[in-house]
């Protein structure tokens, strides 16, 4: 039982580490997209100021940024669900281990 619990704990820890890795990747993608968004804002300001800019390129950049933001949001939601699931599993394992420790103490007192 203890070995199975330890295995579950290791599995949940691995899932949590993978989710954290995904979060880091998403943070990097967000940083890149924020740069693209700033670039689009500058282009927008230039358009407002009357400077000539390829409007088609601006629209393409905005569409591309929106698509990537949607992908990142979907992936981030998945990672958050993974982290929450891993946290719940780790809590359960901790409770099982605590119960196992109490049982061991009772059995030791009986002897």
C-alpha positions as CSV (number, residue, x, y, z in Angstrom):
1,X,0.0,0.0,0.0
2,X,2.8,2.4,0.9
3,X,4.6,1.6,-2.3
4,X,1.5,2.3,-4.3
5,X,1.0,5.6,-2.5
6,X,4.7,6.5,-3.1
7,X,4.3,5.7,-6.8
8,X,1.1,7.9,-6.9
9,X,3.0,10.7,-5.2
10,X,5.8,10.4,-7.7
11,X,3.4,10.4,-10.6
12,X,1.6,13.5,-9.3
13,X,4.9,15.3,-8.7
14,X,5.9,14.5,-12.2
15,X,2.6,15.9,-13.6
16,X,3.0,19.0,-11.5
17,X,6.6,19.5,-12.8
18,X,5.3,19.1,-16.4
19,X,2.5,21.6,-15.8
20,X,5.0,24.0,-14.4
21,X,7.2,23.6,-17.4
22,X,4.2,24.3,-19.6
23,X,3.5,27.4,-17.6
24,X,7.0,28.6,-18.2
25,X,6.7,28.0,-22.0
26,X,3.4,29.9,-22.0
27,X,5.0,32.8,-20.1
28,X,7.7,33.0,-22.9
29,X,5.0,32.9,-25.6
30,X,3.1,35.7,-23.8
31,X,6.3,37.8,-23.6
32,X,6.7,37.4,-27.4
33,X,3.1,38.2,-28.1
34,X,3.3,41.2,-25.9
35,X,6.2,42.4,-28.1
36,X,4.1,41.9,-31.2
37,X,1.2,43.7,-29.5
38,X,3.4,46.7,-28.8
39,X,4.6,46.7,-32.4
40,X,1.0,46.7,-33.5
41,X,0.2,49.5,-31.2
42,X,3.1,51.6,-32.6
43,X,1.9,50.8,-36.2
44,X,-1.6,51.9,-35.1
45,X,-0.3,55.2,-33.7
46,X,1.6,55.8,-36.9
47,X,-1.6,55.2,-38.9
48,X,-3.4,57.7,-36.7
49,X,-0.6,60.2,-37.2
50,X,-1.1,59.9,-41.0
51,X,2.0,57.9,-41.8
52,X,1.7,55.3,-44.5
53,X,1.8,51.8,-43.3
54,X,0.6,48.6,-45.0
55,X,-2.9,48.2,-43.4
56,X,-3.0,44.6,-44.7
57,X,0.2,43.8,-42.7
58,X,-1.2,45.4,-39.6
59,X,-4.4,43.3,-39.9
60,X,-2.4,40.2,-40.5
61,X,-0.3,40.9,-37.4
62,X,-3.3,41.5,-35.3
63,X,-5.0,38.3,-36.5
64,X,-1.9,36.3,-35.9
65,X,-1.5,37.7,-32.4
66,X,-5.1,37.0,-31.6
67,X,-4.8,33.4,-32.8
68,X,-1.7,32.9,-30.7
69,X,-3.3,34.4,-27.7
70,X,-6.3,32.1,-28.1
71,X,-3.9,29.1,-28.3
72,X,-2.0,30.3,-25.2
73,X,-5.2,30.8,-23.2
74,X,-6.4,27.3,-24.1
75,X,-3.0,25.8,-23.1
76,X,-2.8,27.9,-20.0
77,X,-6.3,26.7,-18.9
78,X,-5.2,23.1,-19.5
79,X,-2.1,23.6,-17.5
80,X,-4.1,25.2,-14.6
81,X,-6.5,22.3,-14.6
82,X,-3.5,19.9,-14.5
83,X,-1.9,21.8,-11.6
84,X,-5.2,21.8,-9.7
85,X,-5.7,18.1,-10.3
86,X,-2.1,17.4,-9.2
87,X,-2.6,19.5,-6.1
88,X,-5.8,17.6,-5.2
89,X,-4.0,14.3,-5.7
90,X,-1.0,15.3,-3.6
91,X,-3.5,16.4,-0.9
92,X,-5.2,13.0,-1.0
93,X,-1.8,11.2,-0.8
94,X,-0.8,13.4,2.1
95,X,-4.0,12.5,3.9
96,X,-3.4,8.8,3.2
97,X,0.1,9.0,4.5
98,X,-1.0,10.8,7.6
99,X,-3.6,8.1,8.2
100,X,-1.0,5.4,7.7
101,X,1.2,7.1,10.2
102,X,-1.6,7.1,12.8
103,X,-2.3,3.5,12.2
104,X,1.3,2.7,12.7
105,X,1.3,4.6,16.0
106,X,-1.8,2.8,17.2
107,X,-0.2,-0.6,16.3
108,X,3.0,0.4,18.1
109,X,1.1,1.4,21.2
110,X,-0.7,-2.0,21.2
111,X,2.6,-3.8,21.2
